[in-house]
């Protein structure tokens, strides 16, 4: 039951239906036979990596002296930084000159860069 739950979660996170148009546009210049070969090759490669971490993941973490809690916290930080990057708002300093933390910046800047730099 745990593997089914993980598989459903992985399916939802990877969003294969949403990524399908991108994949088709990348492979549109290939002939259909070659396209199928490339897709199968990449799927097998991804399956090998997933199986490697499924069966040897804990051993790899133990070898690297990484605790699961540390990995969870690191993943959360990376996810947070990615979310902040996705909220990429660009503006000019003149429009927001009232904020004291922006006074040292010139020209167009990123809000998240200004706040966290």
C-alpha positions in Angstrom: 0.0 0.0 0.0 2.9 2.4 0.7 4.3 1.9 -2.8 1.0 2.6 -4.3 0.7 5.8 -2.3 4.2 6.9 -3.3 3.5 6.1 -7.0 0.4 8.2 -7.0 2.2 11.0 -5.3 5.0 10.8 -7.8 2.6 10.8 -10.7 0.8 13.9 -9.4 4.0 15.8 -8.7 5.6 15.0 -12.0 2.5 16.0 -13.9 3.0 13.9 -17.1 -0.1 15.2 -18.8 1.0 18.8 -18.3 4.5 18.1 -19.6 3.3 16.2 -22.6 3.1 19.3 -24.9 6.6 20.3 -24.0 7.9 16.8 -24.7 6.1 16.6 -28.1 7.5 19.9 -29.2 11.0 18.8 -28.3 10.7 15.6 -30.2 8.7 16.8 -33.2 11.7 16.9 -35.5 12.4 13.2 -35.0 10.7 10.5 -37.2 8.2 8.4 -35.2 10.3 5.3 -35.0 13.3 7.3 -33.6 10.9 9.2 -31.3 9.7 6.0 -29.8 13.2 4.8 -29.3 14.2 8.0 -27.5 11.1 7.8 -25.2 11.7 4.2 -24.3 15.4 4.9 -23.6 14.7 7.8 -21.3 12.0 5.9 -19.5 14.3 3.0 -18.9 17.0 5.4 -17.6 14.5 7.0 -15.2 13.3 3.6 -14.0 16.9 2.5 -13.3 17.5 5.6 -11.2 14.3 5.2 -9.3 15.0 1.6 -8.6 18.5 2.4 -7.5 17.3 4.8 -4.9 14.4 2.6 -3.9 16.6 -0.3 -3.0 19.9 1.4 -2.1 18.7 4.8 -1.0 19.1 4.2 2.7 22.5 2.7 2.2 23.6 5.7 0.2 22.4 8.0 2.9 24.1 6.0 5.6 27.4 6.0 3.6 27.2 9.8 3.2 26.2 10.2 7.0 23.0 12.0 6.1 20.0 11.5 8.3 16.5 11.4 6.8 15.5 14.5 8.8 18.4 16.5 7.4 17.3 15.4 3.9 13.7 16.5 4.6 14.8 19.9 5.9 17.1 20.4 2.9 14.3 19.5 0.5 12.0 21.9 2.2 14.5 24.7 1.9 15.1 23.9 -1.8 11.3 23.8 -2.4 11.0 27.2 -0.6 13.7 28.8 -2.7 12.1 27.4 -5.9 8.8 28.9 -4.8 10.3 32.3 -4.1 12.0 32.1 -7.5 8.7 31.4 -9.2 7.3 34.6 -7.7 9.7 36.6 -9.8 8.3 40.2 -9.9 10.4 42.8 -11.6 9.9 46.5 -10.9 11.8 49.8 -11.1 13.2 51.4 -7.9 11.4 54.7 -8.6 8.0 53.1 -8.3 8.8 51.8 -4.8 11.2 54.4 -3.4 9.3 54.4 -0.1 10.8 51.1 1.1 14.0 51.7 3.1 15.5 48.3 2.1 15.3 49.3 -1.6 17.2 52.6 -1.3 20.6 51.1 -2.2 19.5 49.4 -5.5 19.5 51.1 -8.9 17.5 50.1 -12.0 15.4 47.0 -12.4 15.7 44.4 -9.7 13.9 41.3 -8.5 11.8 41.7 -5.4 13.1 38.4 -3.9 16.7 39.4 -4.7 16.3 42.7 -3.0 14.7 41.2 0.1 17.0 38.2 0.6 20.3 39.6 -0.8 
